[in-house]
Amino acid sequence: MDIEKINRRHFVETDLYYRISMGLSSKLLKYENGIFHLEVTIGRKWLKGYNATAAEIGHIWRTGNLELVNAFGCKVFIIDLRTDENKAELVKSGKFKKYDSSKGILFNKNYLN
């Protein structure tokens, strides 16, 4: 599975819209054992909480990418740029990788006993 290719396709098809109109961006970090990992950056325009954000973006990635359709769940790592004015510059420079939250999503409730 080519992570970079999936990220490029997602950027053009979905992420650009979310980034410009809603202040939310995301990228695929890895996919293993039926779980994919996402990094989500929340900007000023985004009004939803972390749980709603993780659920929405996880389902968007799963339904929008054929490679991820069979995934059992996803792990979402959230960087919230609303908490600090200088955090955006640090994230852009690649010097900041502390996540504000992490959430897990199971796509089918039947996976649990």
N, C-alpha and C positions, 0 to 999 in steps of 0.2 A: 504494500500500500504506500503510495507516494503522498506523504503529508503535505509537502509544499504545493503539489498540484491541486489537492483538495482545498487548501487554504486560498490559493489564487482564484479557483472557481467560485468559492464561497464569497470572496471579497467582491468579485464582479457581479454576481447574481443577487446577493442578499446583504452583505455587510455594508456596502456603500450606502444603501438606503437607510439602514439603521444608524450608521455613523453620522450621516448628514442631517437627517430629520429628527432623530431621537437621542443622539449623543451616546450611542452604545456600540462598542466594537468587540469582536471576538476572533479567536483563532484556535485551531486544533493543535494540541501539543503532542498527543500520542494516542494510539489505539492498541489495546492489548486485552486478551481474555474477555472479549465482548463488552469492554468498557472503554469509552473514549474520554479523553481529558481535554477540557477547554479552558482558555484564559479569556476572561471577559473584563473589559475596561468600561467603567460607567462614567459618563460625563455629566455636565450640569443639567442638560435637558431631560435626562431620564428620571422619571418620577416613581417607578416601582421599587419595591423592596428587594432584598437579596433572594428570598425564596421564589418570588414570582419571576424574577430575572433569570434565575437558574432553570426553572421549569420551562419558561418560554424559549430561551435560547437553546436549551438542550433538545427540545422537540423540533425546533427549526433546523438544527444541524442534522438530526436523525432523518427527518422527512425530506430534506433538501439534498442529501448525498446518498447515492446508491450504495456506496461502500459502508455506510453506517446504519443501514436499514435493519440489519439483524442484531444490532447492539442491544444488550440487556439493560444498560444504564450509562450514565455519564457522571463525571466528577467535574465540577465547575469551580475554578479559582477566580475570585473576584478582586479587581483593583478598583477602588472607589476614588475617583479624582475629585469628588465633591468634598472630601474630608480635609484636604490641604491644598492651598493654592500652588505651592511649589512642586507638588507630586507629579504633575503633568510633565514638567521639564525633565525630572529625574527618570520617569518612565520612558520618555522619548529617547533619552540618551542611553538607555539600557543599564543604568546604574542602580535601578530600584526594582527589586523583585519580591517585596514583602506583600503578601496578599492580605486584604482586609477581611476576607471571609472565604470559606470553601463550603460547597454544598454538593450533595449527592442526589442523583435522580435515578429511580428505577422506572423503566418505561411500562412494565407490565406487573400488576399487583400479584399475579399468580406465581411470581418467582419466590415469594416468601411463604413460609409455612403458616 
